[in-house]
Amino acid sequence: MKLYFSPGACSLSPHIVSREAGIPLEYEQVDNREKKTKSGADFWSINPKGYVPVLEIDNGQCLTEGPAIVQYLADQKPASGLMPAAGTLDRYRVQEWLNFVTSELHKSYGPIFRPTTPDEYKKISKENLGKRFDWLDKQLAGKQYLMGDQFTVADAYLFTVLRWSPRVEIDLAKWPNVKAYVDRVAARPKVQEALKAEGLQ
Ligand SMILES: N[C@@H](CCC(=O)N[C@@H](CS)C(=O)NCC(=O)O)C(=O)O
Protein backbone atom coordinates (compact mmCIF):
# COMPACT_ATOMS: atom_id res chain seq x y z
CA MET A 1 0.00 0.00 0.00
CA LYS A 2 1.12 3.56 -0.62
CA LEU A 3 0.41 6.66 1.45
CA TYR A 4 0.47 10.02 -0.30
CA PHE A 5 1.56 12.63 2.20
CA SER A 6 2.79 16.16 2.58
CA PRO A 7 5.29 16.75 5.42
CA GLY A 8 3.59 17.82 8.65
CA ALA A 9 0.11 17.93 7.10
CA CYS A 10 -2.82 15.88 8.38
CA SER A 11 -1.37 12.91 6.48
CA LEU A 12 1.07 12.62 9.41
CA SER A 13 -1.79 10.95 11.30
CA PRO A 14 -2.10 7.84 9.05
CA HIS A 15 1.71 7.88 8.74
CA ILE A 16 2.00 7.52 12.52
CA VAL A 17 -0.73 4.85 12.57
CA SER A 18 1.07 2.79 9.90
CA ARG A 19 4.25 2.78 11.99
CA GLU A 20 2.46 2.14 15.30
CA ALA A 21 0.63 -0.79 13.67
CA GLY A 22 3.79 -2.15 12.05
CA ILE A 23 2.36 -1.95 8.54
CA PRO A 24 5.07 -1.34 5.96
CA LEU A 25 3.86 1.28 3.47
CA GLU A 26 5.39 3.05 0.56
CA TYR A 27 5.31 6.83 1.25
CA GLU A 28 5.07 9.26 -1.65
CA GLN A 29 5.43 12.97 -1.03
CA VAL A 30 2.98 15.37 -2.64
CA ASP A 31 3.67 18.99 -3.51
CA ASN A 32 0.37 20.40 -2.35
CA ARG A 33 0.81 23.70 -4.24
CA GLU A 34 1.79 22.19 -7.58
CA LYS A 35 -0.45 19.13 -7.12
CA LYS A 36 2.41 16.89 -8.26
CA THR A 37 3.82 13.85 -6.53
CA LYS A 38 7.56 13.36 -6.01
CA SER A 39 7.66 10.88 -8.90
CA GLY A 40 6.02 13.49 -11.17
CA ALA A 41 2.46 12.16 -11.22
CA ASP A 42 -0.50 14.52 -11.46
CA PHE A 43 -2.00 14.47 -7.96
CA TRP A 44 -5.43 15.53 -9.24
CA SER A 45 -5.62 12.18 -11.04
CA ILE A 46 -4.90 10.38 -7.75
CA ASN A 47 -7.31 12.41 -5.61
CA PRO A 48 -9.67 14.67 -7.58
CA LYS A 49 -10.36 16.46 -4.26
CA GLY A 50 -6.73 17.62 -4.41
CA TYR A 51 -5.68 16.92 -0.84
CA VAL A 52 -3.67 14.48 1.23
CA PRO A 53 -3.88 11.92 2.75
CA VAL A 54 -4.59 9.24 0.16
CA LEU A 55 -4.04 5.55 0.78
CA GLU A 56 -3.57 3.49 -2.36
CA ILE A 57 -4.58 -0.02 -1.44
CA ASP A 58 -2.96 -3.04 -3.03
CA ASN A 59 -5.95 -3.73 -5.27
CA GLY A 60 -5.43 -0.32 -6.90
CA GLN A 61 -8.28 1.44 -5.12
CA CYS A 62 -7.65 4.71 -3.33
CA LEU A 63 -9.10 5.55 0.07
CA THR A 64 -9.28 9.21 1.10
CA GLU A 65 -10.26 11.11 4.29
CA GLY A 66 -7.87 10.75 7.20
CA PRO A 67 -10.38 9.40 9.76
CA ALA A 68 -11.39 6.60 7.36
CA ILE A 69 -7.79 5.78 6.42
CA VAL A 70 -6.60 5.44 10.03
CA GLN A 71 -9.46 3.06 10.84
CA TYR A 72 -8.73 0.98 7.76
CA LEU A 73 -5.04 0.71 8.69
CA ALA A 74 -5.72 -0.11 12.34
CA ASP A 75 -8.23 -2.79 11.35
CA GLN A 76 -5.45 -4.59 9.44
CA LYS A 77 -3.75 -5.12 12.82
CA PRO A 78 -6.52 -5.50 15.43
CA ALA A 79 -4.04 -6.72 18.07
CA SER A 80 -2.33 -3.30 17.97
CA GLY A 81 -5.26 -1.88 19.99
CA LEU A 82 -5.15 1.24 17.79
CA MET A 83 -8.86 0.84 17.04
CA PRO A 84 -11.30 -1.00 19.33
CA ALA A 85 -13.33 -3.84 17.84
CA ALA A 86 -16.40 -3.06 15.71
CA GLY A 87 -19.63 -3.00 17.68
CA THR A 88 -18.05 -2.06 20.99
CA LEU A 89 -18.85 1.23 22.72
CA ASP A 90 -15.12 2.00 22.76
CA ARG A 91 -15.11 1.92 18.95
CA TYR A 92 -17.77 4.62 18.88
CA ARG A 93 -15.82 6.59 21.49
CA VAL A 94 -12.77 6.62 19.23
CA GLN A 95 -15.00 7.62 16.31
CA GLU A 96 -16.47 10.35 18.51
CA TRP A 97 -12.91 11.66 19.06
CA LEU A 98 -12.00 11.39 15.37
CA ASN A 99 -15.06 13.43 14.47
CA PHE A 100 -14.28 16.01 17.14
CA VAL A 101 -10.74 16.42 15.84
CA THR A 102 -11.79 16.66 12.21
CA SER A 103 -14.73 19.03 12.55
CA GLU A 104 -13.93 21.07 15.66
CA LEU A 105 -10.13 21.36 15.41
CA HIS A 106 -8.59 20.39 12.05
CA LYS A 107 -10.80 22.62 9.94
CA SER A 108 -10.39 25.60 12.28
CA TYR A 109 -6.62 25.67 11.69
CA GLY A 110 -6.91 25.80 7.88
CA PRO A 111 -8.13 29.42 7.54
CA ILE A 112 -5.52 30.62 10.07
CA PHE A 113 -2.74 29.25 7.85
CA ARG A 114 -4.11 30.89 4.69
CA PRO A 115 -2.49 34.30 4.01
CA THR A 116 -5.65 35.55 2.28
CA THR A 117 -7.92 35.01 5.33
CA PRO A 118 -9.02 38.32 6.89
CA ASP A 119 -7.44 38.92 10.32
CA GLU A 120 -10.87 39.15 11.99
CA TYR A 121 -11.74 35.66 10.75
CA LYS A 122 -8.39 34.30 11.98
CA LYS A 123 -9.09 35.84 15.40
CA ILE A 124 -12.49 34.13 15.59
CA SER A 125 -10.99 30.77 14.52
CA LYS A 126 -8.36 31.05 17.26
CA GLU A 127 -11.00 31.95 19.85
CA ASN A 128 -13.04 28.91 18.79
CA LEU A 129 -10.00 26.67 19.09
CA GLY A 130 -9.31 28.13 22.54
CA LYS A 131 -12.82 27.16 23.69
CA ARG A 132 -12.30 23.61 22.45
CA PHE A 133 -8.93 23.44 24.21
CA ASP A 134 -10.54 24.57 27.49
CA TRP A 135 -12.79 21.52 27.27
CA LEU A 136 -10.09 19.19 25.95
CA ASP A 137 -7.76 20.12 28.79
CA LYS A 138 -10.35 18.86 31.29
CA GLN A 139 -10.84 15.63 29.34
CA LEU A 140 -7.11 14.91 29.42
CA ALA A 141 -6.73 15.44 33.18
CA GLY A 142 -5.20 12.33 34.72
CA LYS A 143 -5.11 10.52 31.38
CA GLN A 144 -2.21 9.38 29.24
CA TYR A 145 -4.22 9.31 26.03
CA LEU A 146 -7.77 10.11 24.90
CA MET A 147 -8.97 6.61 25.73
CA GLY A 148 -6.92 6.25 28.91
CA ASP A 149 -3.76 4.15 28.84
CA GLN A 150 -4.28 2.84 25.31
CA PHE A 151 -2.91 4.91 22.41
CA THR A 152 -5.41 4.89 19.54
CA VAL A 153 -5.80 6.32 16.05
CA ALA A 154 -7.57 9.34 17.58
CA ASP A 155 -4.34 10.24 19.40
CA ALA A 156 -2.36 10.11 16.16
CA TYR A 157 -4.85 12.56 14.62
CA LEU A 158 -5.16 14.87 17.63
CA PHE A 159 -1.37 15.06 18.00
CA THR A 160 -1.02 15.85 14.29
CA VAL A 161 -3.31 18.88 14.44
CA LEU A 162 -2.12 20.15 17.84
CA ARG A 163 1.46 20.32 16.62
CA TRP A 164 0.40 23.04 14.16
CA SER A 165 -0.31 25.37 17.11
CA PRO A 166 3.08 27.16 17.30
CA ARG A 167 2.88 27.95 13.56
CA VAL A 168 -0.35 29.85 14.12
CA GLU A 169 0.91 31.42 17.36
CA ILE A 170 -1.26 29.44 19.72
CA ASP A 171 0.68 28.74 22.90
CA LEU A 172 -0.50 25.41 24.29
CA ALA A 173 1.15 26.21 27.64
CA LYS A 174 -2.18 27.83 28.53
CA TRP A 175 -3.64 24.28 28.60
CA PRO A 176 -1.14 22.25 30.69
CA ASN A 177 -2.81 18.86 30.17
CA VAL A 178 -2.93 19.42 26.42
CA LYS A 179 0.70 20.54 26.38
CA ALA A 180 1.81 17.52 28.43
CA TYR A 181 -0.21 15.26 26.10
CA VAL A 182 1.52 16.61 22.98
CA ASP A 183 4.93 16.04 24.59
CA ARG A 184 3.91 12.52 25.66
CA VAL A 185 2.74 11.52 22.18
CA ALA A 186 5.79 13.15 20.58
CA ALA A 187 8.05 10.98 22.75
CA ARG A 188 6.62 7.70 21.42
CA PRO A 189 9.32 5.92 19.39
CA LYS A 190 7.05 5.30 16.37
CA VAL A 191 5.90 8.92 16.40
CA GLN A 192 9.55 10.00 16.45
CA GLU A 193 10.19 7.69 13.49
CA ALA A 194 7.35 9.24 11.51
CA LEU A 195 8.46 12.80 12.33
CA LYS A 196 12.02 12.01 11.26
CA ALA A 197 10.85 10.33 8.05
CA GLU A 198 8.91 13.50 7.14
CA GLY A 199 11.93 15.69 7.93
CA LEU A 200 10.19 17.32 10.91
CA GLN A 201 12.83 16.48 13.54
N1 LIG B 1 -11.30 16.06 4.77
C1 LIG B 1 -9.92 15.77 4.51
C2 LIG B 1 -9.12 17.04 4.57
C3 LIG B 1 -7.67 16.82 4.24
C4 LIG B 1 -6.88 18.13 4.26
O1 LIG B 1 -7.34 19.17 4.74
N2 LIG B 1 -5.65 18.06 3.73
C5 LIG B 1 -4.80 19.23 3.63
C6 LIG B 1 -3.54 19.05 4.44
S1 LIG B 1 -3.85 19.03 6.19
C7 LIG B 1 -4.39 19.40 2.18
O2 LIG B 1 -3.86 18.50 1.57
N3 LIG B 1 -4.69 20.59 1.64
C8 LIG B 1 -4.30 20.93 0.32
C9 LIG B 1 -5.35 21.68 -0.43
O3 LIG B 1 -6.51 21.73 0.05
O4 LIG B 1 -5.01 22.22 -1.49
C10 LIG B 1 -9.39 14.72 5.49
O5 LIG B 1 -9.80 14.76 6.67
O6 LIG B 1 -8.57 13.86 5.11
The ligand as an ORCA input file, in Angstrom:
! r2SCAN-3c Opt
* xyz 0 1
  N     -11.299     16.061      4.774
  C      -9.916     15.765      4.511
  C      -9.119     17.044      4.573
  C      -7.674     16.824      4.241
  C      -6.881     18.132      4.255
  O      -7.338     19.170      4.745
  N      -5.651     18.058      3.735
  C      -4.803     19.230      3.631
  C      -3.536     19.050      4.440
  S      -3.852     19.032      6.191
  C      -4.391     19.403      2.185
  O      -3.861     18.501      1.570
  N      -4.688     20.587      1.642
  C      -4.302     20.930      0.316
  C      -5.349     21.683     -0.425
  O      -6.509     21.725      0.050
  O      -5.006     22.220     -1.489
  C      -9.386     14.719      5.489
  O      -9.802     14.758      6.668
  O      -8.570     13.861      5.112
*
